[in-house]
Amino acid sequence: MVVVTTAEPQQQGILTGVRRAASKVPEITLVFWAIKALTTGMGEAASDFLVHQMPPALAVVLGFVAFVIALGIQFKASRYVPWKYWLAVSMVGVFGTMAADVLHVGLGVPYAVSTGFFAVALAAILLAWHAAEKTLSIHSIYTPRRELFYWATVMATFALGTAAGDLSAVTLQLGYFSSGLLFAGIIAIPAIGYWRLRVNPIFAFWFAYIVTRPLGASFADWAGVSHARGGLDIGAGLVALVLTMMIVALVSYLSAALRIELAADRIQH
């Protein structure tokens, strides 16, 4: 029998606060999705800029080193810290793009094949995660093993999204702008499903998380590539710089908001 007392809401609030403090990932808000989309575009533009400014092999090595360092900083954190988390996501965006491009540019693997490969890899990670932890909820990232599964999934979604975006823009010849519009329509599916049709929130989240990659990358490519390729010819370097500045601004806002929230929690408890 469940006994409900007047103290239960307060206890639930404290438990929620404890879980939030222990979690290594942020709450899912509109700002979360805005930064996620920006990191996808930034990763695409930064990767393109680096591989054209230095030998591609060196760019990939540097991208991998930055990726490992950023993840190391994130794993060492005892709780969610906005700049550490989003630095890791940003470096996943850069290196995830490079990993997908290596298969096509370096090894000659068609985008259709690499898209299928990364889709299978993502499915395998999610199945292993669920088998080990009995949940795929991002609200349960409290242990090192769950965090490993989480970041492996994030890496796979970036690589899959990169390959899928290039598949639609290049192989299917939709172009970058049309591909961006296509994925903007696709991302409405989990959004409407979650808000209106009671679709499973975990499924809706990962569906949207995957699609934000080709969505942001397609528009970043459209802004950066030459007129001959159907773009605005702004340049990948400038696109990466502008998107980085926007990410820094939003992460700074989140950091300030989190400090205020934690200060308020200390006063209340």
C-alpha positions as CSV (number, residue, x, y, z in Angstrom):
1,M,0.0,0.0,0.0
2,V,1.3,3.5,-0.9
3,V,0.8,6.1,1.8
4,V,0.7,9.6,0.5
5,T,1.6,12.3,3.0
6,T,1.8,16.1,2.8
7,A,5.6,15.8,2.9
8,E,5.7,13.7,-0.3
9,P,5.9,16.5,-2.8
10,Q,8.8,18.1,-0.9
11,Q,10.6,14.8,-0.7
12,Q,10.1,14.3,-4.5
13,G,11.4,17.7,-5.1
14,I,14.5,17.0,-3.1
15,L,15.0,13.6,-4.9
16,T,14.6,15.4,-8.2
17,G,17.2,17.9,-7.2
18,V,19.6,15.2,-6.1
19,R,19.2,13.3,-9.4
20,R,19.7,16.5,-11.4
21,A,22.9,17.3,-9.4
22,A,24.3,13.8,-9.9
23,S,23.5,13.6,-13.6
24,K,26.3,14.2,-16.1
25,V,24.0,15.5,-18.9
26,P,21.7,18.6,-19.2
27,E,18.0,18.9,-18.9
28,I,16.2,18.8,-22.3
29,T,15.0,22.3,-23.1
30,L,14.7,24.5,-26.2
31,V,18.2,25.9,-25.5
32,F,19.5,22.3,-25.5
33,W,18.2,21.7,-29.0
34,A,19.4,25.1,-30.2
35,I,23.0,24.4,-29.0
36,K,22.8,20.8,-30.3
37,A,21.9,22.1,-33.8
38,L,24.6,24.7,-33.7
39,T,27.3,22.1,-32.7
40,T,26.3,20.0,-35.7
41,G,26.7,22.9,-38.1
42,M,29.9,24.0,-36.4
43,G,31.3,20.5,-36.5
44,E,30.6,20.1,-40.2
45,A,32.1,23.6,-41.1
46,A,35.1,23.2,-38.8
47,S,35.9,19.7,-40.2
48,D,35.7,21.0,-43.8
49,F,37.9,24.0,-43.0
50,L,40.6,22.0,-41.3
51,V,40.9,19.3,-43.9
52,H,41.4,22.0,-46.6
53,Q,43.9,24.0,-44.6
54,M,46.3,21.2,-43.7
55,P,47.0,17.7,-44.8
56,P,43.7,15.7,-44.2
57,A,45.5,13.0,-42.2
58,L,46.9,15.6,-39.9
59,A,43.5,17.2,-39.5
60,V,41.9,13.9,-38.6
61,V,44.7,13.2,-36.0
62,L,44.2,16.6,-34.4
63,G,40.4,16.1,-34.4
64,F,40.8,12.8,-32.7
65,V,43.2,14.3,-30.1
66,A,40.8,17.1,-29.4
67,F,37.9,14.6,-29.2
68,V,39.8,12.5,-26.6
69,I,40.8,15.5,-24.5
70,A,37.3,16.9,-24.4
71,L,35.8,13.5,-23.5
72,G,38.4,13.1,-20.8
73,I,37.4,16.5,-19.3
74,Q,33.8,15.5,-19.4
75,F,34.3,12.1,-17.8
76,K,36.4,13.6,-14.9
77,A,33.6,15.9,-14.0
78,S,31.6,14.8,-11.0
79,R,28.4,16.4,-12.3
80,Y,27.0,18.3,-15.3
81,V,29.0,21.4,-16.1
82,P,27.7,23.2,-19.2
83,W,31.1,24.1,-20.8
84,K,32.6,20.7,-20.2
85,Y,29.5,18.9,-21.6
86,W,29.1,21.1,-24.7
87,L,32.9,21.1,-25.4
88,A,32.6,17.3,-25.6
89,V,29.6,17.5,-27.9
90,S,31.3,20.0,-30.1
91,M,34.4,17.9,-30.5
92,V,32.3,14.9,-31.2
93,G,30.7,17.0,-33.9
94,V,34.1,17.8,-35.5
95,F,35.6,14.3,-35.2
96,G,32.3,12.6,-36.0
97,T,32.2,14.4,-39.3
98,M,35.8,13.4,-40.0
99,A,35.1,9.8,-39.2
100,A,32.2,9.7,-41.7
101,D,34.1,11.5,-44.3
102,V,37.1,9.2,-44.0
103,L,34.9,6.3,-45.1
104,H,33.8,8.1,-48.2
105,V,36.7,10.3,-49.2
106,G,39.5,8.2,-47.8
107,L,38.2,4.7,-48.5
108,G,35.8,5.3,-51.3
109,V,32.8,3.9,-49.5
110,P,29.5,5.2,-51.0
111,Y,27.3,7.4,-48.8
112,A,24.5,4.8,-49.0
113,V,26.8,2.1,-47.6
114,S,28.3,4.3,-44.9
115,T,24.8,5.5,-43.8
116,G,23.7,1.9,-43.5
117,F,26.9,1.0,-41.6
118,F,26.5,3.8,-39.0
119,A,22.8,2.9,-38.7
120,V,23.7,-0.7,-37.8
121,A,26.4,0.5,-35.4
122,L,24.0,2.9,-33.7
123,A,21.4,0.1,-33.3
124,A,24.0,-2.3,-31.9
125,I,25.1,0.3,-29.3
126,L,21.5,1.0,-28.2
127,L,20.7,-2.7,-28.0
128,A,23.9,-3.3,-25.8
129,W,23.0,-0.3,-23.7
130,H,19.5,-1.5,-23.1
131,A,20.6,-5.0,-22.4
132,A,23.1,-3.9,-19.8
133,E,21.2,-1.1,-18.1
134,K,17.5,-1.8,-18.9
135,T,16.9,1.8,-20.0
136,L,18.0,4.3,-22.6
137,S,16.9,7.3,-20.7
138,I,19.3,10.2,-20.6
139,H,17.9,11.1,-17.2
140,S,19.7,8.1,-15.8
141,I,23.3,9.0,-16.7
142,Y,24.8,8.6,-13.2
143,T,27.4,5.8,-13.6
144,P,30.6,5.5,-15.7
145,R,29.2,2.6,-17.7
146,R,26.0,4.5,-18.6
147,E,28.1,7.5,-19.5
148,L,30.2,5.4,-21.8
149,F,27.1,4.1,-23.6
150,Y,25.7,7.6,-23.8
151,W,28.8,9.0,-25.5
152,A,29.2,6.0,-27.8
153,T,25.6,6.6,-28.9
154,V,26.2,10.4,-29.4
155,M,29.3,9.6,-31.5
156,A,27.3,7.1,-33.7
157,T,24.4,9.6,-34.2
158,F,26.9,12.3,-35.4
159,A,28.5,9.9,-37.9
160,L,25.2,8.6,-39.0
161,G,23.7,12.1,-39.4
162,T,26.8,13.2,-41.4
163,A,26.5,10.3,-43.8
164,A,22.8,10.7,-44.2
165,G,23.1,14.4,-44.9
166,D,25.7,13.8,-47.6
167,L,23.6,11.0,-49.0
168,S,20.6,13.3,-49.5
169,A,22.6,16.3,-50.7
170,V,25.2,14.6,-52.9
171,T,24.1,11.1,-53.9
172,L,20.4,11.9,-54.2
173,Q,21.4,15.3,-55.7
174,L,18.9,17.3,-53.5
175,G,21.6,20.0,-52.8
176,Y,22.4,21.3,-49.3
177,F,19.5,23.8,-48.9
178,S,16.9,21.3,-50.0
179,S,18.4,18.7,-47.7
180,G,18.2,21.1,-44.8
181,L,14.5,21.6,-45.6
182,L,14.0,17.9,-45.9
183,F,15.5,17.2,-42.4
184,A,13.6,20.2,-41.0
185,G,10.4,18.4,-42.0
186,I,11.6,15.0,-40.7
187,I,12.5,16.4,-37.3
188,A,8.9,17.6,-36.9
189,I,7.9,13.9,-36.7
190,P,9.3,13.2,-33.2
191,A,8.4,16.7,-32.0
192,I,4.8,16.3,-33.0
193,G,4.8,12.7,-31.9
194,Y,6.0,13.6,-28.4
195,W,3.9,16.8,-27.8
196,R,0.6,15.6,-29.4
197,L,0.6,11.8,-29.9
198,R,2.2,10.6,-26.7
199,V,5.1,8.9,-28.5
200,N,7.6,7.3,-26.2
201,P,9.8,10.1,-25.0
202,I,13.1,8.1,-25.2
203,F,12.3,7.1,-28.8
204,A,11.3,10.7,-29.7
205,F,14.5,12.1,-28.1
206,W,16.9,9.9,-30.0
207,F,15.0,10.2,-33.2
208,A,15.3,14.0,-33.0
209,Y,18.9,13.8,-31.8
210,I,19.9,11.9,-34.9
211,V,18.1,14.2,-37.3
212,T,19.6,17.4,-35.8
213,R,22.9,16.3,-37.2
214,P,22.0,16.4,-41.0
215,L,19.7,19.3,-40.3
216,G,22.5,21.6,-38.9
217,A,25.2,20.2,-41.2
218,S,23.1,20.7,-44.4
219,F,22.5,24.4,-43.6
220,A,26.1,24.9,-42.6
221,D,27.3,23.4,-45.9
222,W,24.8,25.5,-47.8
223,A,26.2,28.6,-46.2
224,G,29.8,27.7,-46.6
225,V,30.2,26.1,-50.1
226,S,30.7,27.9,-53.3
227,H,27.9,29.3,-55.6
228,A,28.9,26.6,-58.1
229,R,27.9,23.9,-55.5
230,G,24.6,25.7,-54.7
231,G,25.9,27.5,-51.6
232,L,26.2,31.1,-50.3
233,D,30.1,30.9,-50.6
234,I,30.6,32.4,-47.1
235,G,33.4,29.9,-46.4
236,A,33.6,27.0,-44.0
237,G,36.0,28.9,-41.7
238,L,33.8,31.9,-41.2
239,V,30.7,29.7,-40.7
240,A,32.5,27.7,-38.1
241,L,33.6,30.8,-36.3
242,V,30.2,32.4,-36.2
243,L,28.5,29.2,-35.0
244,T,31.2,28.8,-32.3
245,M,30.5,32.3,-31.0
246,M,26.8,31.5,-30.9
247,I,27.5,28.3,-29.0
248,V,29.8,30.1,-26.5
249,A,27.1,32.7,-25.9
250,L,24.4,30.1,-25.2
251,V,26.6,27.9,-23.0
252,S,27.6,31.0,-21.0
253,Y,23.9,31.7,-20.5
254,L,23.4,28.1,-19.3
255,S,26.3,28.3,-16.9
256,A,25.0,31.5,-15.4
257,A,21.5,30.0,-15.1
258,L,22.9,26.9,-13.4
259,R,24.8,28.9,-10.9
260,I,21.7,30.8,-9.9
261,E,19.7,27.6,-9.7
262,L,22.3,25.9,-7.5
263,A,22.5,28.9,-5.2
264,A,18.7,29.0,-4.8
265,D,18.7,25.2,-4.0
266,R,21.4,25.8,-1.3
267,I,19.3,28.6,0.2
268,Q,16.1,26.5,0.3
269,H,17.8,23.4,1.8
